[in-house]
Amino acid sequence: MGVLEEAIRENSHALGFSLVGIAPASDADSFALYQSWVNAGFAGEMRFMVDHPERRQHPRSILPTVRSVIMVGMEYAQFQSDRNASPSMSAQPKHDRTGCAGIPTQPETESNIPVKISRYAVGRDYHQILKERLNRLLAWLKSEVPNCDGRAVVDTAPLLERDFARRAGLGWIGKNAMLINKRLGSYLFLGALLTTLELTPDSPQVATHCGTCTACLTACPTSALVEPGRLDARRCISYLTIELRGPIPQDLRADLDGWLFGCDVCQEVCPWNRHATADVEWFDALQIVQLDEETFQRQFRGTALQRTKRQGLVRNAAVILGERGDLRALEPLRKCCQDSDPVIREAARWAIQQIVERSNRLSPTPTSAHSALSSKPESSSERCLEAADSSRKCDQNL
C-alpha cells in the first residue's frame, strides 16, 4: 500500500468510518444478476431501481473519469452514538423518554401500543451524515492532490455499492443479500467516494462465511428471500413499509410483526451479528396514527422516516393496529376514516374491521367489550364501523 492510500485509510478512520477499502473502477461484478432481478419484477414499484439499468454497470455513469472507488462502512451503533439517539425500549425507563424525533418510546401501557423502526433509521438521516463526512474526505484528498476530482455517493446514485464494498475487501454478500463483515457483522452503512486517482486497490473479499446457515431465509416473516442472496422486494417488510406508496397487500399485512418502518429480522438472526449493539427504536402507534401533516414534518424532518411520508407512516401504524386487535385503537382509527388521503382511509377501515371481528370472536355478547368503550348508548365499535362504512361509500362515489 502506498503512502497516499495509507493516508486515505487514516483520514477515513478519523472521520468515524469503521471500514475503508479501495476498489478499481470497472464493471460491477453482479450487474448481470441485477438485470435478472429487475427482469423478474422483484423491484416492485421502485422505478429508481428499474429505469436506465445500464447506468449501474460502471461507475463512470456517475463520474465519467473515475478510476478508483474508495468504499467506507460505519456501524449503526457508532452512528447512533454520534447522533445521541435515545435509549431503546428495552433500556431502563427515564422520566423524559422520547424517541429520536420526539415520539415517546415506552413499553406498552394502558395508553401506549409500541411499534418498531429499523435500527438504521434512528436519529438523523444517515445519507446526510455520511455524505458530509465523505465530502470532507474528498476536500482533504483534493488538498493533497490538487488536480484530482471526485464524488461522494450514499445510496442516491446508480452504484451497486455492495459489489464495490466486496471488491474493496470490506466483506462478503450474505444469504440475506447484505454485506457482512467478519468482525462487525452487517449492521453497516456503506458509502463510496469515486475519484479520478489511480489508487492501489485492496484485496477483494473472495471467501463467504455463511456456510450451511439458512437462519435469515427461515426467519423472514414474509418469505421475501426467495433463495440465498436473492430478495423479492415486493414481499419485503422494508419495501412494504417504506417504498410502497399504495395500500399494503392484504395477504401480507398479518406479517408486519410490529415493524412501523423497515425490518431487521434477517440481520437479527444472523450469527455474525451476535455481538452487535445497535438499538431498535420503539414508537407509540396510537400517536403515529393521529399525526397530521404539520406534526409529521416537525417531528421527522431530517430523519430517514421522512422518506415514507405521512401517508406511509400512518398507513403502517393503522395496519399494525388492525393486526394487534386492540380496542383502544378504534377511536383514532375512526378519525383516520375521514382523512383526506385515500390510502390512509383504506388502511383505517380495514383495521377497524379486523379489530371488531377479533373482539366479536373473543366476546360474542355484543354489549360486553364494545359498549364498555363508550358511555353513549351506541357502542364505540358500532360508531367506528359506521364511520368506516361511510368513508368506503364516499370513496366509491368519487
Secondary structure, DSSP 4 states (H G I P E B T S, - for coil): --HHHHHHHHHHHHTT-SEEEEEE-S--TTHHHHHHHHHTTTTTT-HHHHSSGGGGS-GGGTSTT--EEEEEEEEHHHHHHHTTPPPPTTSPP-TT-B-TTS-B----BTTB-EEEE-GGGSSB-HHHHHHHHHHHHHHHHHHHSTT--EEEESSSSS--HHHHHHHTTS-EE-TTSSEEBTTTBT-EEEEEEEESS-PPPPPPP-----TT--HHHHH-TT--EEETTEE-GGG-HHIIIII--SPPPHHHHTT-TTEEE---HHHHT-GGGTT--PPPEEEEHHHHTT--HHHHHHHHTTBGGGGGHHHHHHHHHHHHHHHHT-GGGHHHHHHHTT-S-HHHHHHHHHHHHHHHHHHHHH--STTSTTGGG-SSSS-HHHHHHHHHHHHHHHHHH-
